[in-house]
Amino acid sequence: MPTPLEPRKQEILKAVVREFTVTAVPVGSQQLVSRHFLNLSSATIRNELSELGDLGYLAQPHTSAGRVPTDRGYRYFVDFLMDLEPVPPGIESYIQEELRLAPHDPQLLLERVATTLATVTRNAAVASSPSGPLARIKHVDLASLEARAVLIVVLVEGNLLRQHVTTTSRPVDQGELTRLANRLNRELPGKDREEVAARIERLGEGLEKEVLTRVCEVLEQFERSSDTIVIHDGVRNLVRQPEFAEASRLHQVLEVLEESRYLAVLLQQLAANSDLQIVIGSENGMSQLHSCTLVLTTYGPSNRIRGVLGVVGPTRMDYPQVVGRLRTVARWASERMAEAYA
Protein backbone atom coordinates (compact mmCIF):
# COMPACT_ATOMS: atom_id res chain seq x y z
CA MET A 1 0.00 0.00 0.00
CA PRO A 2 1.46 3.43 -0.95
CA THR A 3 2.26 5.99 1.71
CA PRO A 4 -0.74 8.34 2.05
CA LEU A 5 -0.21 11.70 0.40
CA GLU A 6 -0.51 14.95 2.30
CA PRO A 7 -4.06 16.37 2.16
CA ARG A 8 -3.13 19.19 -0.24
CA LYS A 9 -1.40 16.82 -2.63
CA GLN A 10 -4.45 14.56 -2.50
CA GLU A 11 -6.74 17.43 -3.44
CA ILE A 12 -4.47 18.51 -6.29
CA LEU A 13 -4.19 14.96 -7.66
CA LYS A 14 -7.97 14.62 -7.44
CA ALA A 15 -8.42 17.91 -9.33
CA VAL A 16 -5.97 16.87 -12.05
CA VAL A 17 -7.82 13.58 -12.56
CA ARG A 18 -11.17 15.38 -12.78
CA GLU A 19 -9.93 18.00 -15.24
CA PHE A 20 -8.09 15.56 -17.47
CA THR A 21 -11.09 13.20 -17.52
CA VAL A 22 -13.25 15.97 -18.96
CA THR A 23 -10.82 17.72 -21.30
CA ALA A 24 -8.25 15.05 -22.31
CA VAL A 25 -5.76 17.97 -22.27
CA PRO A 26 -2.77 18.16 -19.88
CA VAL A 27 -3.68 20.18 -16.80
CA GLY A 28 -1.65 23.29 -15.90
CA SER A 29 -1.25 25.24 -12.69
CA GLN A 30 -3.25 28.27 -13.90
CA GLN A 31 -6.20 26.03 -14.72
CA LEU A 32 -6.10 24.47 -11.26
CA VAL A 33 -5.86 27.85 -9.52
CA SER A 34 -8.77 29.37 -11.43
CA ARG A 35 -11.07 26.36 -11.10
CA HIS A 36 -10.15 24.69 -7.81
CA PHE A 37 -7.60 26.53 -5.63
CA LEU A 38 -8.30 30.25 -5.55
CA ASN A 39 -6.45 30.52 -2.21
CA LEU A 40 -3.19 29.11 -3.59
CA SER A 41 -0.63 30.70 -5.90
CA SER A 42 0.40 29.27 -9.24
CA ALA A 43 3.93 28.81 -7.88
CA THR A 44 2.64 26.69 -5.00
CA ILE A 45 0.57 24.55 -7.37
CA ARG A 46 3.56 24.13 -9.72
CA ASN A 47 5.70 22.90 -6.83
CA GLU A 48 3.04 20.40 -5.78
CA LEU A 49 2.63 19.19 -9.35
CA SER A 50 6.37 18.71 -9.62
CA GLU A 51 6.47 16.70 -6.40
CA LEU A 52 3.53 14.54 -7.51
CA GLY A 53 5.47 13.92 -10.71
CA ASP A 54 8.58 12.90 -8.76
CA LEU A 55 6.41 10.45 -6.78
CA GLY A 56 5.13 8.87 -9.99
CA TYR A 57 1.50 10.03 -9.77
CA LEU A 58 1.64 12.57 -12.61
CA ALA A 59 3.52 12.81 -15.89
CA GLN A 60 4.42 15.78 -18.10
CA PRO A 61 4.05 14.88 -21.79
CA HIS A 62 6.16 17.88 -22.88
CA THR A 63 8.42 20.29 -21.01
CA SER A 64 6.04 23.21 -21.37
CA ALA A 65 2.85 21.17 -21.03
CA GLY A 66 0.68 20.56 -18.02
CA ARG A 67 0.39 17.25 -16.18
CA VAL A 68 -1.59 14.08 -16.80
CA PRO A 69 -2.28 11.25 -14.34
CA THR A 70 -0.14 8.12 -14.61
CA ASP A 71 -1.49 4.62 -14.03
CA ARG A 72 -0.16 4.96 -10.48
CA GLY A 73 -1.99 8.27 -10.11
CA TYR A 74 -5.26 6.75 -11.25
CA ARG A 75 -4.73 3.84 -8.87
CA TYR A 76 -4.28 6.22 -5.92
CA PHE A 77 -7.37 8.15 -6.99
CA VAL A 78 -9.50 4.99 -7.27
CA ASP A 79 -8.29 3.49 -3.99
CA PHE A 80 -8.31 6.60 -1.78
CA LEU A 81 -9.94 9.64 -3.36
CA MET A 82 -12.89 8.48 -5.47
CA ASP A 83 -16.41 9.45 -4.42
CA LEU A 84 -18.96 7.41 -6.34
CA GLU A 85 -21.37 9.45 -8.43
CA PRO A 86 -25.05 8.70 -7.72
CA VAL A 87 -26.85 7.31 -10.74
CA PRO A 88 -29.42 9.89 -11.93
CA PRO A 89 -33.03 8.67 -11.67
CA GLY A 90 -33.48 9.02 -15.43
CA ILE A 91 -30.50 6.76 -16.15
CA GLU A 92 -31.66 4.16 -13.62
CA SER A 93 -35.16 4.19 -15.12
CA TYR A 94 -33.64 3.70 -18.59
CA ILE A 95 -31.59 0.72 -17.37
CA GLN A 96 -34.58 -0.86 -15.63
CA GLU A 97 -36.85 -0.42 -18.65
CA GLU A 98 -34.29 -1.71 -21.17
CA LEU A 99 -33.73 -4.90 -19.18
CA ARG A 100 -37.40 -5.34 -18.31
CA LEU A 101 -38.25 -5.40 -22.02
CA ALA A 102 -35.34 -7.69 -22.92
CA PRO A 103 -36.14 -11.07 -24.53
CA HIS A 104 -36.49 -14.06 -22.22
CA ASP A 105 -33.84 -16.03 -24.15
CA PRO A 106 -30.59 -16.01 -22.08
CA GLN A 107 -28.29 -15.07 -24.98
CA LEU A 108 -30.57 -12.27 -26.24
CA LEU A 109 -30.87 -11.00 -22.67
CA LEU A 110 -27.05 -11.05 -22.40
CA GLU A 111 -26.83 -8.95 -25.56
CA ARG A 112 -29.28 -6.41 -24.14
CA VAL A 113 -27.29 -6.20 -20.90
CA ALA A 114 -24.07 -5.42 -22.82
CA THR A 115 -25.77 -2.86 -25.06
CA THR A 116 -27.38 -1.10 -22.09
CA LEU A 117 -24.09 -0.94 -20.19
CA ALA A 118 -22.25 0.46 -23.21
CA THR A 119 -24.93 3.12 -23.66
CA VAL A 120 -24.97 4.41 -20.07
CA THR A 121 -21.18 4.35 -19.58
CA ARG A 122 -20.23 5.57 -23.07
CA ASN A 123 -17.47 2.98 -23.22
CA ALA A 124 -17.20 -0.57 -24.53
CA ALA A 125 -19.01 -3.20 -22.47
CA VAL A 126 -18.39 -6.92 -22.01
CA ALA A 127 -20.73 -9.48 -20.46
CA SER A 128 -20.10 -13.17 -19.91
CA SER A 129 -23.00 -15.57 -19.56
CA PRO A 130 -23.67 -16.70 -15.98
CA SER A 131 -22.47 -20.19 -15.14
CA GLY A 132 -21.85 -22.26 -12.06
CA PRO A 133 -18.77 -24.26 -11.08
CA LEU A 134 -20.64 -27.52 -11.75
CA ALA A 135 -23.89 -28.35 -13.50
CA ARG A 136 -26.66 -29.00 -10.96
CA ILE A 137 -29.74 -31.12 -11.47
CA LYS A 138 -33.15 -29.47 -11.55
CA HIS A 139 -35.32 -32.39 -12.75
CA VAL A 140 -34.98 -35.90 -14.18
CA ASP A 141 -37.43 -37.71 -16.46
CA LEU A 142 -37.20 -41.39 -17.44
CA ALA A 143 -39.13 -42.81 -20.42
CA SER A 144 -39.31 -46.40 -21.62
CA LEU A 145 -38.51 -46.72 -25.33
CA GLU A 146 -38.20 -50.51 -25.57
CA ALA A 147 -37.89 -53.31 -23.03
CA ARG A 148 -34.30 -52.38 -22.17
CA ALA A 149 -33.95 -48.92 -23.78
CA VAL A 150 -34.54 -45.88 -21.55
CA LEU A 151 -34.53 -42.19 -22.46
CA ILE A 152 -32.98 -40.11 -19.67
CA VAL A 153 -33.92 -36.42 -19.73
CA VAL A 154 -31.92 -34.18 -17.37
CA LEU A 155 -32.95 -30.57 -16.78
CA VAL A 156 -29.95 -28.60 -15.46
CA GLU A 157 -30.26 -25.41 -13.41
CA GLY A 158 -30.59 -22.58 -15.89
CA ASN A 159 -33.35 -24.51 -17.75
CA LEU A 160 -30.86 -26.29 -20.03
CA LEU A 161 -31.98 -29.71 -21.24
CA ARG A 162 -29.81 -32.76 -21.92
CA GLN A 163 -31.05 -36.14 -23.20
CA HIS A 164 -29.40 -39.57 -23.31
CA VAL A 165 -30.57 -43.04 -24.36
CA THR A 166 -29.18 -45.92 -22.30
CA THR A 167 -29.55 -49.67 -22.36
CA THR A 168 -30.36 -51.35 -19.03
CA SER A 169 -29.11 -54.75 -17.90
CA ARG A 170 -32.69 -56.07 -17.64
CA PRO A 171 -36.12 -55.18 -19.06
CA VAL A 172 -37.94 -52.35 -17.20
CA ASP A 173 -41.44 -50.96 -17.67
CA GLN A 174 -42.65 -47.36 -17.47
CA GLY A 175 -44.18 -47.84 -14.02
CA GLU A 176 -40.82 -48.78 -12.49
CA LEU A 177 -39.12 -45.90 -14.29
CA THR A 178 -41.74 -43.42 -13.07
CA ARG A 179 -41.33 -44.54 -9.44
CA LEU A 180 -37.55 -44.19 -9.71
CA ALA A 181 -37.84 -40.75 -11.34
CA ASN A 182 -40.19 -39.58 -8.57
CA ARG A 183 -37.70 -40.66 -5.91
CA LEU A 184 -34.77 -39.03 -7.71
CA ASN A 185 -36.71 -35.77 -8.08
CA ARG A 186 -37.30 -35.71 -4.34
CA GLU A 187 -33.64 -36.29 -3.53
CA LEU A 188 -31.48 -34.92 -6.39
CA PRO A 189 -32.53 -31.30 -7.14
CA GLY A 190 -29.57 -28.99 -6.53
CA LYS A 191 -27.06 -31.86 -6.59
CA ASP A 192 -24.00 -31.68 -8.84
CA ARG A 193 -22.03 -34.41 -10.58
CA GLU A 194 -19.70 -34.99 -7.64
CA GLU A 195 -22.63 -35.46 -5.25
CA VAL A 196 -24.34 -37.87 -7.64
CA ALA A 197 -21.08 -39.85 -7.98
CA ALA A 198 -20.85 -40.12 -4.18
CA ARG A 199 -24.42 -41.47 -4.10
CA ILE A 200 -23.55 -44.07 -6.76
CA GLU A 201 -20.69 -45.38 -4.63
CA ARG A 202 -23.16 -46.19 -1.85
CA LEU A 203 -25.52 -48.11 -4.13
CA GLY A 204 -25.53 -51.81 -4.90
CA GLU A 205 -26.07 -53.14 -8.42
CA GLY A 206 -29.45 -52.26 -9.89
CA LEU A 207 -31.52 -49.90 -12.02
CA GLU A 208 -30.84 -46.78 -9.94
CA LYS A 209 -27.09 -47.22 -10.18
CA GLU A 210 -27.29 -47.73 -13.95
CA VAL A 211 -29.46 -44.63 -14.41
CA LEU A 212 -27.35 -42.39 -12.16
CA THR A 213 -24.16 -43.51 -13.87
CA ARG A 214 -25.62 -42.24 -17.12
CA VAL A 215 -26.83 -39.03 -15.42
CA CYS A 216 -23.23 -38.41 -14.28
CA GLU A 217 -22.03 -38.83 -17.84
CA VAL A 218 -24.67 -36.38 -19.07
CA LEU A 219 -23.59 -33.78 -16.48
CA GLU A 220 -19.92 -34.22 -17.37
CA GLN A 221 -20.64 -33.79 -21.08
CA PHE A 222 -22.63 -30.66 -20.30
CA GLU A 223 -19.78 -29.16 -18.27
CA ARG A 224 -17.25 -29.88 -21.00
CA SER A 225 -19.38 -28.34 -23.75
CA SER A 226 -20.74 -25.27 -21.95
CA ASP A 227 -18.31 -22.62 -23.19
CA THR A 228 -18.96 -19.27 -21.55
CA ILE A 229 -20.50 -16.85 -24.02
CA VAL A 230 -19.01 -13.37 -24.07
CA ILE A 231 -20.85 -10.48 -25.70
CA HIS A 232 -19.27 -7.07 -26.23
CA ASP A 233 -20.77 -3.85 -27.47
CA GLY A 234 -19.95 -0.14 -27.66
CA VAL A 235 -16.71 -0.26 -29.65
CA ARG A 236 -18.02 2.83 -31.43
CA ASN A 237 -17.66 4.60 -28.07
CA LEU A 238 -13.94 3.82 -28.04
CA VAL A 239 -13.54 5.24 -31.55
CA ARG A 240 -14.71 8.62 -30.23
CA GLN A 241 -11.98 8.74 -27.56
CA PRO A 242 -8.79 10.62 -28.49
CA GLU A 243 -6.69 7.83 -26.96
CA PHE A 244 -7.78 5.55 -29.79
CA ALA A 245 -7.37 8.00 -32.65
CA GLU A 246 -4.40 5.88 -33.73
CA ALA A 247 -5.82 2.86 -35.56
CA SER A 248 -3.08 0.60 -34.19
CA ARG A 249 -4.16 1.23 -30.59
CA LEU A 250 -7.80 0.53 -31.35
CA HIS A 251 -6.85 -2.59 -33.30
CA GLN A 252 -4.96 -3.97 -30.27
CA VAL A 253 -8.03 -3.62 -28.06
CA LEU A 254 -10.32 -5.10 -30.70
CA GLU A 255 -8.05 -8.15 -30.96
CA VAL A 256 -8.74 -8.94 -27.31
CA LEU A 257 -12.47 -8.21 -27.50
CA GLU A 258 -12.95 -10.40 -30.57
CA GLU A 259 -11.18 -13.40 -29.01
CA SER A 260 -14.20 -14.36 -26.90
CA ARG A 261 -12.83 -17.63 -25.52
CA TYR A 262 -9.68 -15.95 -24.20
CA LEU A 263 -11.66 -12.95 -22.99
CA ALA A 264 -13.98 -15.23 -21.00
CA VAL A 265 -11.01 -16.76 -19.16
CA LEU A 266 -9.48 -13.33 -18.57
CA LEU A 267 -12.71 -11.93 -17.13
CA GLN A 268 -13.23 -14.88 -14.79
CA GLN A 269 -9.65 -14.64 -13.53
CA LEU A 270 -9.83 -10.90 -12.91
CA ALA A 271 -13.20 -10.98 -11.15
CA ALA A 272 -12.68 -14.23 -9.22
CA ASN A 273 -11.70 -12.70 -5.88
CA SER A 274 -13.62 -9.45 -5.75
CA ASP A 275 -17.12 -8.09 -6.21
CA LEU A 276 -15.60 -5.06 -7.95
CA GLN A 277 -12.23 -4.91 -9.64
CA ILE A 278 -10.59 -2.02 -11.49
CA VAL A 279 -7.56 -2.94 -13.59
CA ILE A 280 -5.71 0.14 -14.83
CA GLY A 281 -3.37 0.37 -17.80
CA SER A 282 -0.12 -1.49 -17.21
CA GLU A 283 -1.78 -3.53 -14.44
CA ASN A 284 -3.36 -5.53 -17.27
CA GLY A 285 -1.44 -8.70 -18.01
CA MET A 286 -1.95 -8.22 -21.75
CA SER A 287 0.10 -5.54 -23.51
CA GLN A 288 -2.82 -4.89 -25.89
CA LEU A 289 -4.80 -3.49 -22.95
CA HIS A 290 -2.09 -1.24 -21.47
CA SER A 291 -3.93 1.85 -22.75
CA CYS A 292 -7.20 0.67 -21.19
CA THR A 293 -8.94 0.29 -17.88
CA LEU A 294 -11.22 -2.66 -17.14
CA VAL A 295 -13.92 -2.16 -14.50
CA LEU A 296 -15.48 -5.50 -13.61
CA THR A 297 -18.17 -6.89 -11.35
CA THR A 298 -20.07 -10.14 -11.08
CA TYR A 299 -23.79 -10.65 -11.60
CA GLY A 300 -26.26 -13.48 -12.12
CA PRO A 301 -29.49 -15.13 -11.05
CA SER A 302 -28.01 -16.59 -7.85
CA ASN A 303 -24.86 -16.69 -5.75
CA ARG A 304 -23.82 -19.94 -7.44
CA ILE A 305 -24.60 -18.97 -11.02
CA ARG A 306 -22.54 -15.89 -11.84
CA GLY A 307 -21.21 -14.09 -14.87
CA VAL A 308 -18.91 -11.11 -15.29
CA LEU A 309 -20.04 -7.67 -16.40
CA GLY A 310 -17.46 -5.07 -17.30
CA VAL A 311 -16.56 -1.78 -18.93
CA VAL A 312 -13.52 -1.32 -21.17
CA GLY A 313 -12.32 2.20 -21.82
CA PRO A 314 -9.29 4.46 -21.78
CA THR A 315 -7.42 4.95 -18.49
CA ARG A 316 -8.83 8.51 -18.69
CA MET A 317 -12.18 7.17 -17.60
CA ASP A 318 -14.84 8.81 -15.46
CA TYR A 319 -14.33 6.24 -12.71
CA PRO A 320 -16.95 7.52 -10.21
CA GLN A 321 -19.64 7.54 -12.89
CA VAL A 322 -18.69 4.24 -14.53
CA VAL A 323 -18.54 2.29 -11.25
CA GLY A 324 -21.96 3.54 -10.13
CA ARG A 325 -23.62 2.75 -13.46
CA LEU A 326 -21.92 -0.63 -13.78
CA ARG A 327 -23.21 -1.68 -10.37
CA THR A 328 -26.71 -0.48 -11.25
CA VAL A 329 -26.79 -2.45 -14.51
CA ALA A 330 -25.44 -5.51 -12.66
CA ARG A 331 -28.18 -5.25 -10.04
CA TRP A 332 -31.03 -5.00 -12.56
CA ALA A 333 -29.47 -7.65 -14.81
CA SER A 334 -29.29 -10.03 -11.84
CA GLU A 335 -32.97 -9.48 -11.07
CA ARG A 336 -33.98 -9.96 -14.69
CA MET A 337 -31.91 -13.13 -15.02
CA ALA A 338 -33.34 -14.54 -11.81
CA GLU A 339 -36.73 -14.36 -13.55
CA ALA A 340 -35.40 -15.86 -16.79
CA TYR A 341 -33.65 -18.73 -15.01
CA ALA A 342 -36.55 -19.51 -12.65
N, C-alpha and C positions, 0 to 999 in steps of 0.2 A: 504494500500500500504506500503511495507517495506521501511525502511529508506535507501536511496541510499548508496551503498558502496563507499569507497574511490577508486579513479581510479586504484591504484595498486592492491587492492584486487579484483576489477572487472576483471582486466587482468589475475590475477592468477586463479580465479574461471573459467574464460573462457578457459584458457589453460588446467585446470584439466578436464573440460567437454570434450574438444576436444580429449585429450590423452586417457581418459577412454573410450570414444565412439569407438575409433579405436582398443584399445588393450584389453579391458575388464579386465585389471589388475590395482590394486590400484596404484595411481600416487605418486611418491616420489619427494623429493626436488631436488635430483641430476638430475633426468630426466627433471624437469622443467628448471633448470639452463642450462643444456646442449642444450636443444631444444628451449627454449623460452626467457630466461632471463640471457644472458651472462654477463650483467652488475650488477647482484645482486649475493650476496653470498648465499650459502646453508643455513646458519644460518638465514638470513633475510627471505628466502622463508619458512623455517620451522616455524618461528614465525607467518608469515602471514597465513600459513595453519592451525596452531593451533587456531588463532583468528577466521578464517572462520569456523572452527569446533565448537568453542564456540558459534558462532552466528547461528549454525544450518544448514549451507550451505554445509558442508562436514562432512563425517564420516570416522572413522578409523576402518576397520574391525578387525585388530589385533594390539597389542601394537607396534610391530616393522614394521607394514605394512605402505604403503602409504595411501593416501586419495581417497575416492570416493564421487561423488556428492550425496546428499540426494534429496528427492523429492523437498524440499524447494530450494535447490541449482539449480536444473533443472528449477524450476519455475522462479527463478531470471534470469537465463540465457535466457530462452524463452522470458520473458517480457522485458528485458532491454539490453541484450548483443548479441542476435542472429542476424547475417547477413545472409539473405537468399542466398542460393547457386543458381546461374543461372542454368537452365536446359540445358545440352549440346545439341547442334543441333541434334546429332545422336539419343539421347533419345527422343527428341520431335518428330522427324520424325518417330521413331518407334511407339510412342503413336498414332500419327495421322494416320499412315497406318493401325495399328491394328484395330482402331475404324472405319476407312473408309470401311474396308473389313468385318466388323461385320454384322451378319444377320439383316434383317429388323425387325424381330419379337422382341417385347419389352423385353421379358424375356431372349432370347438368347443374345440380345444386352447387357442387364444388366450383364450377365455372362461374356461377353467379357470385359466389363469395369472393373469388379472385378479382372479378371485374369491379365489384363494389369497393373492395379495399383499394384498388388502383385509383378509382375515381376520387375517393375522399382523402387520400394521402398525396395524390398527384405524383406518385412514383410508380415503379413497377411493383407488382404483387406476385407472390408465389403461395400456393396452397397445396399441401399434400393430403391425400385422402386419409381419413381416420382408419386406423387399424389397431388391433390388439396384439400382444406378444404371442398369443396362441389362439387358434380358432376355438370357439366355445359352442357347445351344442345348445340349440334352442328347442328343437323338436325332431323326433325320429318317426318315420312311417315305414312299415313293412308290408309288402304285397306279394302274394303268391302268384307266380307266373306259370309254373308247372310243378310237378310233384316235388322236385328238389331244387327248383330255381326260384330265388327270392329277390325282389327289387328292394333295395335299401335306399330310402330317401332321407337325407340329413339336411335339416335347416340350421344354418350356422348363424350366430348372432350377427346382426347387420342385414338379416333377411336374404342371405345368399344361399342358394340351393345347390346341393350336390347329390348325384344319384349313382348307384353302383348295383350291378347284378352279380349275385354270388350263388354258388352251388353248395347246398348243404349235404352233410354226410348221410342223411336219411330223409325220407319224404316228410313234409310238413304241410298242414292245411292252414287256411286263412284264419280259422279260429285260434289256433295256437300262436300264430304270428301276431294277431291282434292283442292277445293277452300279454305277450312279451313286450310289444310296443307300448302298451299302457303302463306296464311296470317301469320300463326304461324312461318314459316321459314323466313319471313321478320322481325318478331318482337321478336322471342325468342332466337336466337343464342347468346351464352355467358351467358344466364340467368341460375341461380341455382334454387334449389327447393324452397328456401325461397321467391325468386322473383316471381316464378310461383304461389306460394300460395297467395301472395299479389294480383296478377292479378285476381285469382279466386274470391277473396273476393269482387272485384269490378264488377263481372259479375252477370247478372240475370240468371234464369234457362234457359238451352238450351244445344245444342250439344257441343259448345266450353267448357262450364263449365264441362260437363261430361268427355270430352276427357282430359282436363288439370288436372282434379282430378286424372285420371288414370296415367297421365304422372308424377305427383307428387309422386304417389305410386311407380312407376318404379324407379325414382331417389332415393327415400328413400331406396328401396331394394338394389339398386346398392351400395349406401354408406355403408349399413350394411354389405354387403358381400365382399367388396373390401379390403381384408386384404393386408397390405403392404408386398410385397415379399422382403426378404433379402437374398442376395447371399454372401457367403464368400469364399475366396480362399487364398492360400499361407501359409497354416498351416505348410507345409514342411519347410518354411523359419523360423518359430519359432523354429522348432526342432533343427535347426543348431545353435541357440543362446545358449551360456553357461548358461544363466539365466533359461532356461527351460530344462536343463540336467536332473533335477529331474522330474520323470514322474508325480508326484502329482501336481507340479506347472502347467505343461502343461495341465493336465487333468482339472484343475480348469478353465483355459481359454477356453478350448474346450467346457466345459459345457455351458458357456455363448454363444459362437458362434453357437452352435448347436440348442439353444432354440431361433429359428428365431422370433417367435411372441414377446417374451420379448425383444429380441435385437432390433426389430423395434421400440418399444416404447422407449427404452433407447436412441437410436440414435436420434429420433425426439426430445426428451426432451433436450438432450445435445446440439443439433445444433439449437434449436428453436430461440435463441436470438443473434446469431452471425454467420457471414459468415465463420469464421474460429474459431475453438475451440480446445484447447489442454488440455486434462485432464490427469494429471500425477499421477501415483501411488496411494497413499492413498487418493487423491482427488476423485477417483472413488467411487461411492456409494456402489458398490458391492465388497465384500472382495476378490472374485475370481479374480478381476482385479487389485489388489493392487501392483502386480509386473509389470503391463503394463502401457503403455501410449496409449491413443486414440487421434488421430489427425483427426478432422472431418471438412468437409465443405459441403455446399449444392450445388446441381446441378439440371438441368432439362431443358425441352424444353421451359419453359417460367417462368416468375416471380411468377405465380400462381400455376404452377405444378412443384413441387420440390421434390427431393429425397435427401438422405444423402449418402455421399461417405466418407469413412474413412480408416485409417491405424491403425492396432493394432500391437504393438510390445513392446519390453522391454523398461523400462524407460531409459536405455542406448541406446537411439535412435539417429540417425544422424538427428536431428531436422531441421537444415537448408536445407538439401537435401530433406527430406521427405515432408516438407511443400511446397517447390517449385514444386516437381513432382506431389504431390496431386492436387495442383491448376491447373497444366497443364492438367492432366487427366480430371479433372472436366470441364475445359473449352472445351476440344475437345468432351467430352461425351455430354455436353449440346448442342453443335452444331449438333452432330450426331442425338441426340434424337429429336431436333427440326425438322429435316428432317423426322424422323420416325413417329412423331406424327402429321405431317402436314396433 
